[in-house]
Every structure is written in C-alpha cells, then in structure tokens.
Amino acid sequence: MKHVFVIVGVLSFVSAISSESPSPSLDDLAARIKPKPAEETWKMIPWRTSLVEGQRLARELNRPMLVWISSEEPLERC
C-alpha cells in the first residue's frame, strides 16, 4: 500500500510539472538581462588609459580627473 502512495505522488508531481507554462526561450532570457541603452551611457565617455594623456586633456578642458588604480583584477575575488 505504501508503494501505491509513492507512485501516485510521483505521477501527480510529474503531471503538475508538465502542465506548467513552457520555459522561456533563450532569446527571451537574453532580452531580459541585456542592459538597456540608458544603462550603457558610460560607454559613450571617451575613457583614457594613459595618465599623461588624461592629465593633458583635463588641463585643456579645465575638467577634473577620475583616477582608478587597482593592484589586482577587479572581478578576481568574486
């Protein structure tokens, strides 16, 4: 009798899973996680990788400088 309850339970679980809505496609998932254009405005900034060039440009334009120095890979500890 115990085996019958287990079999009925498994069958009802399987039928419940199969009756759910279909999984979203890979394209749907990609569209959900892809950044929107408003979230990528930082890419429009002409970043400089040379300190000397950045200093020269900041002086010419009379603008402040952002200097980011890291001694290791930023995503290494994740």
C-alpha positions as CSV (number, residue, x, y, z in Angstrom):
1,M,0.0,0.0,0.0
2,K,2.9,2.3,0.8
3,H,4.3,1.8,-2.7
4,V,1.0,2.9,-4.2
5,F,1.0,6.2,-2.4
6,V,4.6,6.8,-3.6
7,I,3.7,6.0,-7.2
8,V,0.6,8.2,-7.1
9,G,2.6,11.1,-5.5
10,V,5.3,10.8,-8.2
11,L,2.8,10.7,-11.0
12,S,0.9,13.7,-9.7
13,F,4.2,15.7,-9.3
14,V,5.2,14.8,-12.9
15,S,1.9,15.8,-14.3
16,A,2.0,19.1,-12.3
17,I,5.4,19.9,-13.8
18,S,4.4,19.1,-17.3
19,S,1.2,21.2,-17.1
20,E,3.2,24.4,-16.2
21,S,3.7,27.1,-18.8
22,P,6.7,26.4,-21.2
23,S,10.1,27.7,-20.2
24,P,11.1,31.0,-21.8
25,S,13.3,30.7,-24.8
26,L,17.0,31.7,-24.7
27,D,16.2,34.9,-26.7
28,D,13.6,35.9,-24.2
29,L,16.0,35.4,-21.3
30,A,18.7,37.3,-23.1
31,A,16.3,40.2,-23.8
32,R,15.5,40.3,-20.1
33,I,19.1,40.6,-18.9
34,K,20.7,42.6,-21.7
35,P,21.3,46.2,-20.4
36,K,19.0,48.9,-21.8
37,P,20.6,51.8,-23.8
38,A,20.0,54.1,-20.8
39,E,22.1,51.8,-18.7
40,E,25.1,51.9,-21.1
41,T,25.7,55.7,-21.2
42,W,29.1,55.2,-19.5
43,K,30.3,53.6,-22.8
44,M,29.9,57.0,-24.5
45,I,32.6,58.5,-22.3
46,P,36.0,58.7,-24.1
47,W,37.9,56.9,-21.3
48,R,41.7,57.3,-21.4
49,T,44.1,54.6,-20.3
50,S,47.2,56.9,-20.2
51,L,47.7,59.0,-17.1
52,V,49.7,61.6,-19.0
53,E,47.2,61.9,-21.8
54,G,44.4,62.2,-19.3
55,Q,46.2,65.0,-17.4
56,R,46.8,66.9,-20.6
57,L,43.2,66.6,-21.7
58,A,41.9,67.6,-18.2
59,R,44.0,70.7,-18.2
60,E,42.9,71.7,-21.8
61,L,39.2,71.3,-21.0
62,N,39.6,72.6,-17.4
63,R,37.9,69.4,-16.0
64,P,38.5,67.1,-13.1
65,M,40.1,63.7,-13.5
66,L,39.0,60.3,-12.2
67,V,41.9,58.0,-11.5
68,W,41.2,54.4,-10.7
69,I,44.1,52.4,-9.6
70,S,43.9,48.7,-8.8
71,S,46.6,46.3,-7.9
72,E,44.6,43.2,-8.9
73,E,41.9,42.1,-11.2
74,P,38.6,43.7,-10.1
75,L,36.5,40.6,-10.5
76,E,39.1,38.2,-9.1
77,R,37.6,37.9,-5.6
78,C,34.0,37.3,-6.7
